[in-house]
């Protein structure tokens, strides 16, 4: 009987998601796809945006649940976090973000560590964050993989958008995060370790190719470690390198060029010092939280870096990041607000936590803007989202209302 009730509950849950019918009216709707809409309506059915436009032109079907807010935006997209691997209490029980048993562990999957029922997820979501690129934290030369999730669901299958997105690499010593990792010695040693692993992966890939083309050549034994590194070489996984100092970013660019890697510069506290170099390399920046504590490796961080990246034409998104103290992640809504007070326009600040990170992550066909056919992910506010006196009053993920708390 108990098993039957559980099965019935799952079926009803799936039915409610598939049949979600909701309309959202906004005094102003920032679509992030052209001009904003005054007195607009978004109609969502089966989790997908079916119609969007002025209220005078969009009919709300009978029977649809209707939400209203002064301001509506796409659900916010956090371009880099450790949410779900780090927990709200900052105790060993809820920390799965960094394994220090070895310096290089590319085989560690974020999907195996993510906890969709972590209370910190609900807290971040309540401010409008609906999509997060999350995974293993900085603190080891290669700490593991990252993934993309929606901030909903009781199981990982409910949440996952992409189960393997990037490989997390750290070139900036962990002192910048308050950590005491024993995996670092010197910068030269760290780069040498990475280069050696990439060479091993090249050799492993060559053996695989020879075995595929020659029946007399045996295939090498399965090696999760090297198979993951091959995915990096092939560009299937991005190489996300946490680097704050100029010299560390230059090392990352050099390594990526040497092996033809798809590089994302993560953190990048001193990016404003080498804008032309980053621009020429054509790599995006997963920019540190605007209000990140500036000390040690991050002492030259600037609240104006977002505006400078925009001016230079370098793709970037603002992240919640990773920090060693409670609760280890920030809220990108507030980080974008501070960036908008330091040279970034409102539209560009909102883009930095919606459509721009979606493009960098390769999920802009689903999220990041309010367009017919995209996921019904919305954040509702009772005023300007970047004003300290405003509140998030509703969050919708794929047409399901997941929060109506006033935050």
C-alpha positions in Angstrom: 0.0 0.0 0.0 2.8 2.4 0.9 4.6 1.8 -2.4 1.3 2.4 -4.2 0.8 5.8 -2.5 4.4 6.8 -3.3 3.8 5.9 -7.0 0.6 7.8 -7.1 2.3 10.8 -5.6 5.0 10.8 -8.2 2.4 10.4 -11.0 0.4 13.4 -9.6 3.6 15.4 -9.3 4.5 14.8 -12.9 0.9 15.4 -14.0 0.9 18.8 -12.3 4.1 19.8 -14.0 3.0 18.7 -17.4 -0.4 20.4 -17.1 0.8 23.6 -15.5 -1.3 26.4 -16.8 -0.4 29.9 -15.6 -0.4 33.5 -16.8 1.7 36.3 -15.3 0.7 40.0 -15.7 3.4 42.5 -15.2 3.4 46.3 -15.0 6.6 46.0 -16.9 8.1 42.9 -18.4 11.8 42.8 -19.2 12.0 40.2 -21.9 15.7 40.5 -22.6 14.7 40.0 -26.2 14.2 43.5 -27.5 12.1 46.2 -25.8 10.4 45.7 -22.5 6.6 45.4 -22.5 4.5 47.8 -20.4 1.3 46.2 -19.0 2.2 42.8 -20.4 1.2 39.2 -20.1 3.1 35.9 -20.2 1.0 32.8 -20.8 2.6 29.5 -19.9 1.2 26.0 -20.7 2.9 22.7 -20.1 6.0 24.5 -18.8 6.6 26.5 -22.0 5.9 30.1 -22.8 3.0 30.0 -25.3 2.3 33.8 -25.6 3.8 37.0 -24.5 2.9 40.6 -25.3 0.8 43.6 -24.2 -2.3 42.7 -22.2 -4.4 44.4 -24.8 -3.2 41.8 -27.4 -2.8 38.6 -25.3 -5.8 36.8 -24.1 -5.5 34.8 -20.9 -7.3 31.4 -21.4 -10.1 30.5 -19.1 -9.1 28.5 -16.0 -5.5 29.7 -16.0 -4.0 30.7 -12.6 -3.0 34.4 -12.8 -0.1 36.0 -11.0 0.6 39.7 -10.9 3.6 41.8 -10.2 5.0 45.3 -10.8 8.1 43.9 -12.6 8.6 40.6 -14.3 12.0 39.3 -15.6 13.3 36.0 -16.9 14.3 33.6 -14.1 17.8 34.6 -13.1 20.7 32.4 -14.4 23.7 32.0 -12.0 26.8 31.3 -14.2 28.9 29.7 -11.5 28.0 28.5 -8.0 28.6 25.5 -5.7 24.9 25.5 -4.7 23.6 22.0 -3.9 27.1 20.7 -3.2 27.5 23.3 -0.4 24.9 23.6 2.2 23.3 26.3 4.3 24.9 25.2 7.7 28.5 25.0 6.6 29.1 21.8 8.5 30.8 18.6 7.2 27.3 17.0 6.8 26.3 19.4 4.1 29.6 20.0 2.3 30.3 17.9 -0.8 32.1 20.4 -2.9 35.8 19.5 -2.6 37.5 16.2 -2.1 41.1 16.6 -1.0 42.2 13.0 -1.3 44.1 13.7 -4.6 45.1 16.9 -6.5 43.5 16.0 -9.8 40.1 14.2 -9.9 38.3 15.0 -13.2 36.2 11.9 -12.8 34.2 13.4 -9.9 30.7 14.2 -11.2 28.6 17.0 -9.8 25.5 15.0 -10.5 26.6 12.4 -7.9 27.0 15.1 -5.2 24.2 17.5 -5.8 21.4 17.6 -3.2 18.2 19.1 -4.7 16.5 19.3 -1.3 19.3 21.5 0.2 17.6 24.4 2.0 20.1 26.8 0.5 18.6 26.1 -2.9 15.2 27.3 -1.8 16.7 30.4 -0.3 18.5 31.4 -3.4 15.5 30.5 -5.6 13.3 32.8 -3.5 15.1 35.8 -4.9 14.4 34.8 -8.5 17.3 32.4 -9.4 15.9 29.6 -11.5 18.9 28.1 -13.3 22.4 27.5 -11.8 25.7 26.3 -13.2 27.1 24.5 -10.2 29.6 21.8 -9.2 32.9 21.2 -7.4 34.5 24.3 -5.9 37.9 25.9 -6.4 40.6 24.6 -4.1 42.4 21.8 -6.0 44.2 21.9 -9.4 41.3 19.8 -10.7 38.4 19.4 -8.3 35.8 17.8 -10.5 33.0 18.5 -12.9 30.1 21.0 -13.0 26.5 20.7 -14.2 23.5 22.9 -14.9 20.3 22.6 -12.9 16.9 24.2 -12.4 16.3 25.2 -8.8 13.4 22.8 -8.3 12.6 19.2 -7.8 13.1 16.6 -5.1 15.5 14.4 -7.1 18.4 15.3 -9.4 16.4 14.0 -12.4 13.8 16.7 -11.7 16.5 19.4 -11.6 19.1 18.5 -14.2 19.5 20.5 -17.4 23.0 19.3 -18.4 24.7 16.6 -16.3 28.3 17.5 -17.3 29.2 21.1 -18.4 32.7 21.9 -17.5 35.8 20.8 -15.6 36.7 22.9 -12.6 40.4 23.8 -12.4 42.0 26.2 -9.9 45.2 28.2 -10.6 44.6 30.7 -7.9 45.9 29.3 -4.5 43.0 28.5 -2.1 44.1 31.2 0.4 41.8 33.4 -1.7 38.9 31.3 -0.6 40.0 30.9 3.0 40.9 27.3 2.4 43.9 25.3 3.5 44.1 22.7 0.7 47.3 20.7 0.7 47.0 20.1 -3.1 49.0 23.3 -4.0 52.7 23.7 -3.9 53.7 26.3 -6.5 52.2 27.8 -9.7 54.7 26.0 -11.9 54.0 22.7 -10.2 50.2 23.1 -10.7 50.6 23.9 -14.4 53.0 21.0 -14.8 50.5 18.6 -13.3 47.8 19.9 -15.6 49.9 19.7 -18.7 51.0 16.1 -17.8 47.4 15.1 -17.4 46.4 16.6 -20.8 49.3 14.8 -22.5 48.2 11.5 -20.9 44.7 12.2 -22.2 46.1 12.8 -25.7 47.9 9.4 -25.6 44.8 7.7 -24.3 42.7 9.2 -27.1 45.2 8.1 -29.7 45.1 4.5 -28.4 41.3 4.6 -28.5 41.3 5.8 -32.1 43.9 3.2 -33.2 41.8 0.4 -31.6 38.7 1.7 -33.4 40.5 1.6 -36.8 42.5 -1.6 -36.3 40.9 -4.8 -35.2 44.4 -6.1 -34.0 44.9 -3.2 -31.7 43.3 -3.7 -28.3 41.4 -0.9 -26.7 42.9 0.5 -23.5 41.1 -0.3 -20.3 38.4 2.1 -19.2 39.8 5.0 -17.2 37.2 7.5 -15.9 40.0 9.9 -15.1 41.4 10.0 -18.6 38.1 9.6 -20.4 37.0 12.9 -18.7 40.2 14.6 -19.7 39.6 13.5 -23.3 36.2 15.2 -23.2 38.0 18.4 -22.3 40.4 17.9 -25.2 37.5 17.3 -27.5 35.7 20.5 -26.3 32.8 18.5 -25.0 33.5 19.9 -21.5 34.7 23.5 -21.1 37.8 24.1 -19.0 36.6 26.4 -16.2 39.8 27.9 -14.7 39.5 29.8 -11.5 42.2 32.4 -11.7 42.4 35.8 -10.1 45.9 37.1 -10.6 46.9 38.4 -14.0 49.7 35.8 -14.2 47.3 33.0 -13.5 44.9 34.1 -16.2 47.8 34.3 -18.7 48.8 30.8 -17.7 45.3 29.6 -18.3 45.2 31.3 -21.8 48.5 29.8 -22.7 47.5 26.3 -21.6 44.2 26.5 -23.5 46.0 27.7 -26.7 48.6 24.9 -26.4 45.9 22.2 -26.3 43.1 23.8 -28.2 40.8 23.9 -25.2 37.4 25.6 -24.7 38.3 28.0 -21.9 36.2 29.9 -19.4 38.0 32.3 -17.1 36.4 32.1 -13.7 36.7 34.7 -10.9 39.1 37.0 -12.8 39.6 39.6 -10.1 42.4 41.3 -12.1 40.6 41.0 -15.5 40.4 44.8 -15.8 44.2 44.8 -16.1 44.4 42.7 -19.3 41.1 43.4 -21.1 42.8 43.5 -24.6 44.4 40.1 -24.0 41.2 38.5 -22.9 39.3 40.1 -25.8 41.9 38.8 -28.4 41.7 35.3 -26.9 37.9 35.3 -27.4 37.1 33.6 -24.0 34.2 34.5 -21.7 34.6 35.6 -18.1 32.6 34.1 -15.3 33.0 37.2 -13.2 33.5 37.1 -9.5 30.6 38.3 -7.2 30.8 42.1 -7.3 30.9 42.3 -3.5 33.4 39.6 -3.1 35.9 40.2 -0.3 39.0 41.7 -1.7 42.0 40.3 0.0 45.1 38.1 -0.8 44.7 36.9 -4.3 41.6 39.0 -4.9 42.9 42.2 -3.4 42.7 44.0 -6.8 39.1 43.1 -7.5 37.0 46.0 -8.6 33.3 46.7 -8.5 33.7 48.4 -11.9 35.0 45.3 -13.7 31.6 44.3 -15.1 31.2 47.7 -16.7 34.7 47.5 -18.1 34.1 44.0 -19.6 30.9 45.2 -21.2 32.7 48.3 -22.6 35.4 46.0 -24.0 32.9 43.7 -25.6 34.0 40.7 -23.7 31.2 38.1 -22.9 30.6 37.7 -19.2 28.1 36.7 -16.6 28.0 37.7 -12.9 28.2 34.7 -10.5 27.4 33.9 -6.9 30.7 32.2 -6.6 32.2 30.2 -3.8 33.4 31.4 -0.4 34.7 29.5 2.6 32.3 31.0 5.2 28.5 30.6 5.6 26.7 30.1 3.4 29.4 29.8 0.8 27.4 31.2 -2.1 25.9 34.7 -2.7 22.7 35.8 -4.6 23.4 37.1 -8.1 20.4 39.5 -7.9 22.3 41.6 -5.3 25.7 41.2 -7.1 24.1 42.6 -10.4 22.5 45.4 -8.4 25.9 46.6 -7.1 27.4 46.3 -10.6 24.6 48.5 -11.9 25.6 51.1 -9.3 29.2 51.0 -10.6 28.9 51.8 -14.3 26.8 48.9 -15.7 23.4 50.0 -17.1 20.2 48.4 -15.7 19.7 46.5 -19.0 23.3 45.2 -19.0 23.2 44.3 -15.4 20.0 42.3 -15.9 21.5 40.7 -19.0 24.6 39.6 -16.9 22.3 37.4 -14.8 19.9 36.2 -17.5 20.6 36.0 -21.2 24.4 36.5 -21.2 25.2 33.6 -18.9 22.6 31.5 -20.7 24.5 32.1 -24.0 27.9 31.3 -22.5 26.5 28.1 -21.0 24.9 27.2 -24.3 21.3 27.0 -22.9 19.9 30.2 -24.3 17.5 28.3 -26.5 15.7 27.4 -23.2 16.3 30.1 -20.7 17.6 33.7 -20.2 14.9 35.6 -22.0 11.1 35.6 -22.2 10.3 34.3 -25.7 7.6 32.1 -27.1 8.8 28.5 -27.0 11.3 28.9 -24.2 10.9 27.5 -20.7 8.4 29.3 -18.5 10.9 30.5 -15.9 10.0 33.9 -14.4 10.9 36.1 -11.5 8.4 38.5 -10.1 9.2 41.7 -8.2 7.2 44.5 -6.5 9.6 47.1 -7.8 12.9 47.7 -9.5 14.7 44.3 -8.9 18.0 46.2 -8.1 16.5 48.5 -5.5 17.2 47.5 -1.9 13.6 48.2 -0.9 12.1 45.9 -3.6 11.2 42.3 -3.0 10.9 39.1 -5.0 7.3 38.2 -4.7 7.1 35.1 -6.9 9.2 32.6 -8.8 8.0 30.3 -11.6 10.1 27.4 -12.9 8.8 25.7 -16.1 5.3 27.0 -15.4 5.2 25.8 -11.8 5.0 28.4 -8.9 7.8 27.4 -6.7 7.9 30.4 -4.4 5.5 33.2 -3.4 7.4 34.4 -0.3 8.2 38.0 -0.1 12.0 38.3 -0.1 
